Amino acid sequence: MADRVALDGVLMKCNSNPQKARSDSDCLNARIAIERLAARVDPAVEAKRVENFERSREQLRLSEERKRQREQESKAKVDAYNLPVIPVEPTPPPTKDPQSPTVSQTNTVSQTNP
C-alpha cells in the first residue's frame, strides 16, 4: 500500500493474465490494497465535500421554495367562505302572452298533424 508504483505494476500484470491473477497471492493482496486505499478518505476533504453538498442542497431548497411561492401567488385561490354576499333577486315569473302557444297547445297540435 505504501508503494503505489509497485502496486500499479502488480495490478497491470494481474490484469494482463487473468488465469494467473486468480491463484496468485500478489494479485489478491494488490486488489485488497487498492480497496483499502479507496476506502481511505481524508477527513478534511470529506468535511469540505459534505459542507459543499449541504450548501448546494440548501440553495436548491431555497430556490424551489421561492419558485413554489411564486406559483402559489400566481394561482390566487378563491375562498368561497370569504366572498362578499350579493343579494340576488329572483327572476320574475313569465308573463302570459296571448299570442304565444303554451306547451300543451303545441303538443296537441303536433299530435293531430302526423
C-alpha positions as CSV (number, residue, x, y, z in Angstrom):
1,M,0.0,0.0,0.0
2,A,2.9,2.4,0.6
3,D,4.5,2.0,-2.9
4,R,1.8,3.0,-5.4
5,V,4.1,2.4,-8.4
6,A,4.7,-1.2,-7.4
7,L,1.1,-1.7,-6.6
8,D,0.1,-0.4,-10.1
9,G,2.7,-2.7,-11.7
10,V,1.4,-5.8,-9.9
11,L,-2.2,-4.9,-10.9
12,M,-1.2,-4.4,-14.6
13,K,0.5,-7.9,-14.5
14,C,-2.6,-9.4,-12.9
15,N,-4.9,-7.8,-15.4
16,S,-2.9,-9.0,-18.4
17,N,-3.0,-12.6,-17.3
18,P,-6.4,-13.3,-15.6
19,Q,-5.7,-17.1,-15.2
20,K,-2.6,-16.3,-13.0
21,A,-4.4,-13.5,-11.2
22,R,-6.9,-15.8,-9.6
23,S,-4.3,-18.0,-8.0
24,D,-1.5,-15.5,-7.3
25,S,-1.3,-14.2,-3.8
26,D,0.4,-11.0,-5.0
27,C,-2.7,-10.2,-7.2
28,L,-5.0,-10.9,-4.4
29,N,-3.0,-8.7,-2.0
30,A,-2.8,-5.9,-4.6
31,R,-6.6,-5.9,-5.0
32,I,-7.1,-5.8,-1.3
33,A,-4.6,-2.9,-1.0
34,I,-6.5,-1.0,-3.8
35,E,-9.8,-1.5,-2.0
36,R,-8.3,-0.3,1.3
37,L,-6.8,2.8,-0.3
38,A,-10.0,3.6,-2.0
39,A,-11.8,3.3,1.4
40,R,-9.5,5.8,3.0
41,V,-10.8,9.3,2.9
42,D,-9.0,12.4,4.2
43,P,-11.3,13.8,6.9
44,A,-10.6,17.4,5.8
45,V,-11.5,16.6,2.2
46,E,-14.6,14.7,3.4
47,A,-15.7,17.6,5.6
48,K,-15.3,20.0,2.7
49,R,-17.3,17.8,0.4
50,V,-20.1,17.5,2.9
51,E,-20.1,21.2,3.5
52,N,-20.3,21.9,-0.2
53,F,-23.1,19.4,-0.6
54,E,-25.1,20.9,2.3
55,R,-24.6,24.4,0.9
56,S,-25.8,23.4,-2.6
57,R,-28.7,21.4,-1.1
58,E,-29.8,24.5,0.9
59,Q,-29.5,26.7,-2.1
60,L,-31.6,24.3,-4.1
61,R,-34.2,24.1,-1.4
62,L,-34.5,27.9,-1.1
63,S,-34.8,28.3,-4.9
64,E,-37.5,25.6,-5.0
65,E,-39.3,27.2,-2.1
66,R,-39.2,30.6,-3.9
67,K,-40.5,29.1,-7.1
68,R,-43.3,27.3,-5.2
69,Q,-44.3,30.6,-3.5
70,R,-44.4,32.5,-6.9
71,E,-46.6,29.7,-8.3
72,Q,-48.9,29.9,-5.3
73,E,-49.2,33.7,-5.6
74,S,-49.9,33.5,-9.3
75,K,-52.7,30.9,-8.6
76,A,-54.8,33.1,-6.3
77,K,-57.4,30.7,-4.9
78,V,-60.9,31.9,-4.4
79,D,-62.2,31.3,-0.9
80,A,-65.9,30.9,-1.1
81,Y,-66.3,31.4,2.6
82,N,-64.9,34.9,2.5
83,L,-66.6,36.2,-0.7
84,P,-68.9,39.2,-0.3
85,V,-72.6,38.4,-0.2
86,I,-74.5,39.9,-3.0
87,P,-78.3,39.8,-2.8
88,V,-79.9,38.1,-5.8
89,E,-83.4,39.0,-6.8
90,P,-85.5,36.1,-8.1
91,T,-86.4,36.2,-11.7
92,P,-90.0,37.4,-12.3
93,P,-92.4,34.8,-13.5
94,P,-93.0,34.8,-17.2
95,T,-95.9,36.9,-18.3
96,K,-98.6,35.2,-20.3
97,D,-98.6,36.4,-23.9
98,P,-101.9,35.6,-25.6
99,Q,-100.1,35.3,-29.0
100,S,-97.6,32.6,-27.9
101,P,-98.8,29.0,-27.7
102,T,-98.4,27.1,-24.5
103,V,-96.7,23.8,-24.2
104,S,-99.9,21.8,-24.0
105,Q,-101.2,23.5,-27.1
106,T,-98.0,22.7,-29.1
107,N,-98.2,19.1,-28.0
108,T,-101.8,18.7,-29.2
109,V,-101.1,20.4,-32.5
110,S,-98.2,18.1,-33.2
111,Q,-100.2,15.0,-32.3
112,T,-103.1,15.9,-34.6
113,N,-100.8,16.7,-37.6
114,P,-99.0,13.5,-38.4
